[in-house]
Amino acid sequence: MPGVFEVSRAVVVRTAIEDIVLLTECSSPGEWEGQVRYLPLR
């Protein structure tokens, strides 16, 4: 499994996008494999 990020419906779309961009810019390839993370990060 490559990794899954679940976003709550209560999260503003802009916040979800910012969090996903932050994760992709600050992560190394394969870092999230086999994990499920929930957004928002804050």
Biopython code that builds the backbone (N, CA, C, O; Angstrom):
import numpy as np
from Bio.PDB.StructureBuilder import StructureBuilder

atoms = [
    (1, "MET", "N", (0.858, -1.176, 0.000)),
    (1, "MET", "CA", (0.000, 0.000, 0.000)),
    (1, "MET", "C", (0.901, 1.236, 0.000)),
    (1, "MET", "O", (1.813, 1.325, 0.822)),
    (2, "PRO", "N", (0.667, 2.180, -0.896)),
    (2, "PRO", "CA", (1.522, 3.362, -0.989)),
    (2, "PRO", "C", (1.333, 4.359, 0.149)),
    (2, "PRO", "O", (2.198, 5.214, 0.344)),
    (3, "GLY", "N", (0.262, 4.289, 0.894)),
    (3, "GLY", "CA", (-0.029, 5.264, 1.945)),
    (3, "GLY", "C", (-1.310, 5.997, 1.626)),
    (3, "GLY", "O", (-1.618, 6.251, 0.461)),
    (4, "VAL", "N", (-2.061, 6.339, 2.665)),
    (4, "VAL", "CA", (-3.353, 6.991, 2.482)),
    (4, "VAL", "C", (-3.449, 8.179, 3.423)),
    (4, "VAL", "O", (-3.070, 8.091, 4.591)),
    (5, "PHE", "N", (-3.955, 9.287, 2.909)),
    (5, "PHE", "CA", (-4.255, 10.455, 3.725)),
    (5, "PHE", "C", (-5.758, 10.658, 3.684)),
    (5, "PHE", "O", (-6.337, 10.884, 2.621)),
    (6, "GLU", "N", (-6.379, 10.578, 4.840)),
    (6, "GLU", "CA", (-7.826, 10.747, 4.937)),
    (6, "GLU", "C", (-8.119, 12.159, 5.430)),
    (6, "GLU", "O", (-7.545, 12.621, 6.417)),
    (7, "VAL", "N", (-9.016, 12.829, 4.731)),
    (7, "VAL", "CA", (-9.354, 14.215, 5.066)),
    (7, "VAL", "C", (-10.799, 14.272, 5.549)),
    (7, "VAL", "O", (-11.712, 13.793, 4.876)),
    (8, "SER", "N", (-10.990, 14.858, 6.709)),
    (8, "SER", "CA", (-12.329, 15.024, 7.265)),
    (8, "SER", "C", (-13.150, 15.952, 6.374)),
    (8, "SER", "O", (-12.612, 16.887, 5.781)),
    (9, "ARG", "N", (-14.432, 15.696, 6.284)),
    (9, "ARG", "CA", (-15.317, 16.569, 5.507)),
    (9, "ARG", "C", (-15.433, 17.952, 6.121)),
    (9, "ARG", "O", (-15.824, 18.903, 5.444)),
    (10, "ALA", "N", (-15.097, 18.070, 7.398)),
    (10, "ALA", "CA", (-15.188, 19.351, 8.089)),
    (10, "ALA", "C", (-14.000, 20.271, 7.779)),
    (10, "ALA", "O", (-14.022, 21.451, 8.129)),
    (11, "VAL", "N", (-12.974, 19.736, 7.127)),
    (11, "VAL", "CA", (-11.777, 20.519, 6.826)),
    (11, "VAL", "C", (-12.020, 21.389, 5.600)),
    (11, "VAL", "O", (-12.567, 20.933, 4.596)),
    (12, "VAL", "N", (-11.608, 22.642, 5.697)),
    (12, "VAL", "CA", (-11.685, 23.558, 4.552)),
    (12, "VAL", "C", (-10.755, 23.027, 3.464)),
    (12, "VAL", "O", (-9.636, 22.608, 3.757)),
    (13, "VAL", "N", (-11.206, 23.041, 2.224)),
    (13, "VAL", "CA", (-10.434, 22.483, 1.110)),
    (13, "VAL", "C", (-9.038, 23.103, 1.051)),
    (13, "VAL", "O", (-8.055, 22.392, 0.843)),
    (14, "ARG", "N", (-8.946, 24.399, 1.229)),
    (14, "ARG", "CA", (-7.642, 25.073, 1.173)),
    (14, "ARG", "C", (-6.679, 24.503, 2.214)),
    (14, "ARG", "O", (-5.502, 24.299, 1.918)),
    (15, "THR", "N", (-7.162, 24.247, 3.422)),
    (15, "THR", "CA", (-6.331, 23.693, 4.487)),
    (15, "THR", "C", (-5.855, 22.295, 4.113)),
    (15, "THR", "O", (-4.687, 21.961, 4.313)),
    (16, "ALA", "N", (-6.743, 21.485, 3.576)),
    (16, "ALA", "CA", (-6.372, 20.127, 3.170)),
    (16, "ALA", "C", (-5.298, 20.160, 2.088)),
    (16, "ALA", "O", (-4.331, 19.401, 2.150)),
    (17, "ILE", "N", (-5.461, 21.025, 1.110)),
    (17, "ILE", "CA", (-4.479, 21.139, 0.030)),
    (17, "ILE", "C", (-3.134, 21.598, 0.578)),
    (17, "ILE", "O", (-2.095, 21.053, 0.206)),
    (18, "GLU", "N", (-3.146, 22.589, 1.455)),
    (18, "GLU", "CA", (-1.890, 23.083, 2.038)),
    (18, "GLU", "C", (-1.173, 21.974, 2.802)),
    (18, "GLU", "O", (0.048, 21.844, 2.703)),
    (19, "ASP", "N", (-1.916, 21.179, 3.557)),
    (19, "ASP", "CA", (-1.314, 20.083, 4.313)),
    (19, "ASP", "C", (-0.726, 19.024, 3.386)),
    (19, "ASP", "O", (0.371, 18.522, 3.632)),
    (20, "ILE", "N", (-1.444, 18.686, 2.332)),
    (20, "ILE", "CA", (-0.952, 17.680, 1.385)),
    (20, "ILE", "C", (0.294, 18.172, 0.674)),
    (20, "ILE", "O", (1.241, 17.406, 0.494)),
    (21, "VAL", "N", (0.313, 19.419, 0.269)),
    (21, "VAL", "CA", (1.499, 19.989, -0.379)),
    (21, "VAL", "C", (2.680, 19.971, 0.581)),
    (21, "VAL", "O", (3.789, 19.604, 0.193)),
    (22, "LEU", "N", (2.453, 20.365, 1.827)),
    (22, "LEU", "CA", (3.512, 20.349, 2.830)),
    (22, "LEU", "C", (4.071, 18.928, 3.002)),
    (22, "LEU", "O", (5.286, 18.740, 3.056)),
    (23, "LEU", "N", (3.203, 17.957, 3.084)),
    (23, "LEU", "CA", (3.644, 16.574, 3.238)),
    (23, "LEU", "C", (4.478, 16.096, 2.052)),
    (23, "LEU", "O", (5.498, 15.432, 2.237)),
    (24, "THR", "N", (4.054, 16.425, 0.850)),
    (24, "THR", "CA", (4.788, 15.965, -0.327)),
    (24, "THR", "C", (6.138, 16.672, -0.469)),
    (24, "THR", "O", (7.106, 16.066, -0.928)),
    (25, "GLU", "N", (6.209, 17.932, -0.085)),
    (25, "GLU", "CA", (7.465, 18.673, -0.194)),
    (25, "GLU", "C", (8.480, 18.268, 0.873)),
    (25, "GLU", "O", (9.686, 18.358, 0.643)),
    (26, "CYS", "N", (8.007, 17.825, 2.033)),
    (26, "CYS", "CA", (8.897, 17.532, 3.159)),
    (26, "CYS", "C", (9.123, 16.042, 3.392)),
    (26, "CYS", "O", (9.760, 15.665, 4.375)),
    (27, "SER", "N", (8.621, 15.202, 2.519)),
    (27, "SER", "CA", (8.736, 13.758, 2.696)),
    (27, "SER", "C", (9.680, 13.167, 1.659)),
    (27, "SER", "O", (9.860, 13.705, 0.566)),
    (28, "SER", "N", (10.266, 12.059, 2.034)),
    (28, "SER", "CA", (11.096, 11.335, 1.072)),
    (28, "SER", "C", (10.236, 10.250, 0.406)),
    (28, "SER", "O", (9.227, 9.821, 0.965)),
    (29, "PRO", "N", (10.644, 9.813, -0.787)),
    (29, "PRO", "CA", (9.869, 8.769, -1.473)),
    (29, "PRO", "C", (9.728, 7.521, -0.596)),
    (29, "PRO", "O", (10.701, 7.047, -0.011)),
    (30, "GLY", "N", (8.532, 7.014, -0.519)),
    (30, "GLY", "CA", (8.272, 5.797, 0.234)),
    (30, "GLY", "C", (8.085, 5.982, 1.726)),
    (30, "GLY", "O", (7.843, 5.008, 2.440)),
    (31, "GLU", "N", (8.190, 7.201, 2.212)),
    (31, "GLU", "CA", (8.096, 7.450, 3.650)),
    (31, "GLU", "C", (6.734, 7.078, 4.231)),
    (31, "GLU", "O", (6.648, 6.679, 5.392)),
    (32, "TRP", "N", (5.688, 7.200, 3.449)),
    (32, "TRP", "CA", (4.335, 6.972, 3.958)),
    (32, "TRP", "C", (3.784, 5.598, 3.597)),
    (32, "TRP", "O", (2.605, 5.331, 3.830)),
    (33, "GLU", "N", (4.608, 4.723, 3.035)),
    (33, "GLU", "CA", (4.133, 3.392, 2.639)),
    (33, "GLU", "C", (3.548, 2.642, 3.822)),
    (33, "GLU", "O", (4.128, 2.612, 4.907)),
    (34, "GLY", "N", (2.387, 2.036, 3.593)),
    (34, "GLY", "CA", (1.747, 1.207, 4.594)),
    (34, "GLY", "C", (1.116, 1.964, 5.751)),
    (34, "GLY", "O", (0.767, 1.358, 6.764)),
    (35, "GLN", "N", (0.964, 3.272, 5.622)),
    (35, "GLN", "CA", (0.410, 4.088, 6.704)),
    (35, "GLN", "C", (-0.888, 4.767, 6.297)),
    (35, "GLN", "O", (-1.121, 5.046, 5.121)),
    (36, "VAL", "N", (-1.721, 5.025, 7.283)),
    (36, "VAL", "CA", (-2.917, 5.830, 7.094)),
    (36, "VAL", "C", (-2.795, 7.008, 8.051)),
    (36, "VAL", "O", (-2.616, 6.824, 9.255)),
    (37, "ARG", "N", (-2.893, 8.226, 7.506)),
    (37, "ARG", "CA", (-2.797, 9.447, 8.320)),
    (37, "ARG", "C", (-4.045, 10.270, 8.106)),
    (37, "ARG", "O", (-4.645, 10.243, 7.031)),
    (38, "TYR", "N", (-4.429, 10.992, 9.120)),
    (38, "TYR", "CA", (-5.645, 11.786, 9.074)),
    (38, "TYR", "C", (-5.300, 13.270, 9.061)),
    (38, "TYR", "O", (-4.431, 13.728, 9.802)),
    (39, "LEU", "N", (-5.989, 14.000, 8.216)),
    (39, "LEU", "CA", (-5.781, 15.451, 8.115)),
    (39, "LEU", "C", (-6.992, 16.156, 8.681)),
    (39, "LEU", "O", (-8.092, 15.613, 8.576)),
    (40, "PRO", "N", (-6.865, 17.319, 9.269)),
    (40, "PRO", "CA", (-5.737, 18.238, 9.187)),
    (40, "PRO", "C", (-4.632, 17.870, 10.171)),
    (40, "PRO", "O", (-4.860, 17.177, 11.162)),
    (41, "LEU", "N", (-3.437, 18.350, 9.872)),
    (41, "LEU", "CA", (-2.280, 18.102, 10.723)),
    (41, "LEU", "C", (-2.324, 18.945, 11.989)),
    (41, "LEU", "O", (-1.739, 18.566, 13.004)),
    (42, "ARG", "N", (-3.011, 20.084, 11.944)),
    (42, "ARG", "CA", (-3.031, 21.008, 13.075)),
    (42, "ARG", "C", (-3.999, 20.551, 14.127)),
    (42, "ARG", "O", (-4.148, 21.209, 15.156)),
]
sb = StructureBuilder()
sb.init_structure("model")
sb.init_model(0)
sb.init_chain("A")
sb.init_seg("    ")
for serial, (resi, resn, name, xyz) in enumerate(atoms, 1):
    if name == "N":
        sb.init_residue(resn, " ", resi, " ")
    sb.init_atom(name, np.array(xyz, "f"), 0.0, 1.0, " ", f" {name:<3s}", serial, name[0])
structure = sb.get_structure()
